[in-house]
Amino acid sequence: MAARRARNDTASNQANEPSSQVLKLGEDRPLRLDSGKTLTPFQIAYETYGTLNEARSNAILICHALTGDQYVASRNPVTGKPGWWELMVGPGRVVDTDRFFVICSNVVGGCLGSTGPASINPDTGRAYGLDLPVITIADMVRAQVMLIDHFGIDRLFSVIGGSMGGMQVLEWAASYPERVFTALPIAAGARHSAQNIAFHEVGRQAVMADPDWCGGRYIEEGRRPEKGLAVARMAAHITYLSETALHRKFGRNLQDRENLTFGFDADFQIESYLRHQGMTFVDRFDANSYLYMTRAMDYFDLATDRGGLLADAFANSPTRFCVVSFTSDWLFPTAESRMVVRALNAAGASVSFVEIETDRGHDAFLLDEPELFAAVRGFLDSAARARGLEPVL
């Protein structure tokens, strides 16, 4: 209990005073939101890895997924765990920080240092809660543009991300094509499907039905909607896996018992696993941020936001694309990636497409997938040669 309380306190502190670097933007640089509102002042928490070369041409922006953060290749201060993509990013890795300057920021609306619902509202001195304006994927990217401007980088060598991170990649390429040399959207789509919106609504309702949610004011009430958020995470986690992977790992195996209890305890290993996932999640993530992040994904629709024709989002794009999907991903199935590829082809953009055979589901982009690593490495190496990049010495 004491350990959990310490993690909760750390997570709360990180919302306003993160361990990472922070860019604070005053009222002279407001963030204009799709809702018509502005966010000011606000801050962006970020981490960097590697060295920016003299020409500022070797910068890669990594965009995180729904429950990710800026600690892509460094230890998370709340959980103490390694970076969430250390298999991909680091010295000698596919995204080689001996060669590239890597930037990863916590998205606006998040809960690890960028302005979000757990941040202090300067107008009230209390946590924003639901007073924070609704954030969209485009809003997240606008904030990232301000961060990139802070570094004096005119054009990113690459923008890379999976899932919600892949949505940000597509938004970057559509809204700022002249600032993106290469784009790597992985396990993503140009819009959120009705099925995905439905799963998110189940999660949001679970959070809001928790009596400790307190209408979003649980922080000032000294409470936490842990049960609701845990259920939301459990439901979402199922969508990140595949039936084959679940069967291989758990099947119908019982948890620490030889016979059924004929009750409602966790008889099966899969039940115990999901409960563990739910309870460890609430230690590191803010419930209101979960509402805001899922809403941002639901609102994402690149075609509708640009007149209804997806190809128009990429018209005359100079960006080189590599689109990646996984055969067992039913959250963002390959059909969603093919839709993006067809639109890019129709727009005359430079695009390659890789569908990776795996039974590990949506979360495959975070796992040890040699074919993914080979595809990303090959694409980046080819683009680096085209841009004349050499390793940083």
Secondary structure, DSSP 8 states (H G I E B T S, - for coil): -HHHHHHHHHHHHHTTS-SSEEEEE-TTS-EE-TTS-EE-SEEEEEEEES---TTS--EEEEE--TT--S-SSS--TTT----TTTTTEETTSSEETTT-EEEEE--TT-SSSSS-TTSB-TTTSSB-GGGS----HHHHHHHHHHHHHHTT-SSEEEEEEETHHHHHHHHHHHH-GGGEEEEEEES--SB--HHHHHHHHHHHHHHHHSGGGGGGTHHHHT---HHHHHHHHHHHHHHHS-HHHHHHHTTT-BSS-SS--SSSS--BHHHHHHHHHHHHHHTTS-HHHHHHHHHHHHH-BTTGGGTT-GGGGGTT---EEEEEEETT-SSS-HHHHHHHHHHHHHTT-EEEEEEE--SS-GGGGGS--HHHHHHHHHHHHHHHHHHT-----
